[in-house]
Amino acid sequence: MRDFSMKIFNRWGEQIYYSEDPRAGWNGRKNNKGNLEANGVYVCVVKYKTDKDEVKELKSFATLIR
Protein backbone atom coordinates (compact mmCIF):
# COMPACT_ATOMS: atom_id res chain seq x y z
CA MET A 1 0.00 0.00 0.00
CA ARG A 2 1.43 3.34 -1.06
CA ASP A 3 0.30 6.96 -1.12
CA PHE A 4 -1.96 6.39 1.89
CA SER A 5 -4.09 9.10 3.46
CA MET A 6 -6.94 9.06 5.95
CA LYS A 7 -9.22 12.00 6.64
CA ILE A 8 -12.02 12.31 9.19
CA PHE A 9 -14.70 14.97 8.97
CA ASN A 10 -17.34 16.15 11.43
CA ARG A 11 -21.00 16.63 10.50
CA TRP A 12 -20.33 20.18 9.29
CA GLY A 13 -17.66 18.99 6.84
CA GLU A 14 -14.72 20.29 8.87
CA GLN A 15 -11.65 18.07 8.61
CA ILE A 16 -10.72 17.10 12.14
CA TYR A 17 -8.07 14.45 11.46
CA TYR A 18 -5.52 13.69 8.74
CA SER A 19 -2.76 11.11 8.55
CA GLU A 20 -0.49 9.58 5.93
CA ASP A 21 0.55 6.78 8.30
CA PRO A 22 -1.56 3.61 7.80
CA ARG A 23 -0.67 2.49 11.34
CA ALA A 24 -1.86 5.69 13.02
CA GLY A 25 -5.32 6.01 14.52
CA TRP A 26 -7.66 8.75 15.60
CA ASN A 27 -8.02 9.24 19.37
CA GLY A 28 -11.24 11.30 19.29
CA ARG A 29 -9.50 14.67 19.55
CA LYS A 30 -9.15 17.31 16.86
CA ASN A 31 -5.89 16.45 15.06
CA ASN A 32 -5.19 13.97 17.91
CA LYS A 33 -4.15 16.81 20.23
CA GLY A 34 -6.95 19.35 20.49
CA ASN A 35 -10.21 19.25 22.37
CA LEU A 36 -12.25 16.08 22.58
CA GLU A 37 -14.82 15.87 19.79
CA ALA A 38 -18.49 15.36 20.62
CA ASN A 39 -20.09 11.94 20.59
CA GLY A 40 -21.55 11.29 17.18
CA VAL A 41 -21.01 9.97 13.67
CA TYR A 42 -17.99 11.07 11.63
CA VAL A 43 -17.15 10.57 7.95
CA CYS A 44 -13.91 8.72 7.16
CA VAL A 45 -12.20 8.81 3.77
CA VAL A 46 -9.20 6.57 3.08
CA LYS A 47 -7.20 6.78 -0.16
CA TYR A 48 -4.29 4.59 -1.19
CA LYS A 49 -2.52 3.14 -4.19
CA THR A 50 -2.31 -0.63 -4.65
CA ASP A 51 0.74 -2.57 -5.78
CA LYS A 52 -0.80 -2.48 -9.27
CA ASP A 53 -0.91 1.35 -9.18
CA GLU A 54 -4.69 1.41 -8.81
CA VAL A 55 -5.97 4.32 -6.73
CA LYS A 56 -8.61 3.20 -4.23
CA GLU A 57 -10.89 5.41 -2.16
CA LEU A 58 -12.96 4.03 0.70
CA LYS A 59 -15.67 6.04 2.43
CA SER A 60 -17.27 5.02 5.69
CA PHE A 61 -18.50 6.25 9.04
CA ALA A 62 -17.04 6.11 12.55
CA THR A 63 -19.20 6.49 15.63
CA LEU A 64 -17.47 8.17 18.57
CA ILE A 65 -18.83 7.11 21.96
CA ARG A 66 -17.19 7.78 25.31
C-alpha positions, 0 to 999 in steps of 0.5 A, a space after each residue: 500500500 502506497 500513497 496512503 491518506 486518511 481524513 475524518 470529517 465532522 458533521 459540518 464537513 470540517 476536517 478534524 483528522 488527517 494522517 499519511 501513516 496507515 498504522 496511526 489512529 484517531 483518538 477522538 481529539 481534533 488532530 489527535 491533540 486538540 479538544 475532545 470531539 463530541 459523541 456522534 457519527 464522523 465521515 472517514 475517507 481513506 485513499 491509497 494506491 495498490 501494488 498495481 498502481 490502482 488508486 482506491 478510495 474508501 468512504 465510511 463512518 465512525 461512531 465516537 462514543 465515550 
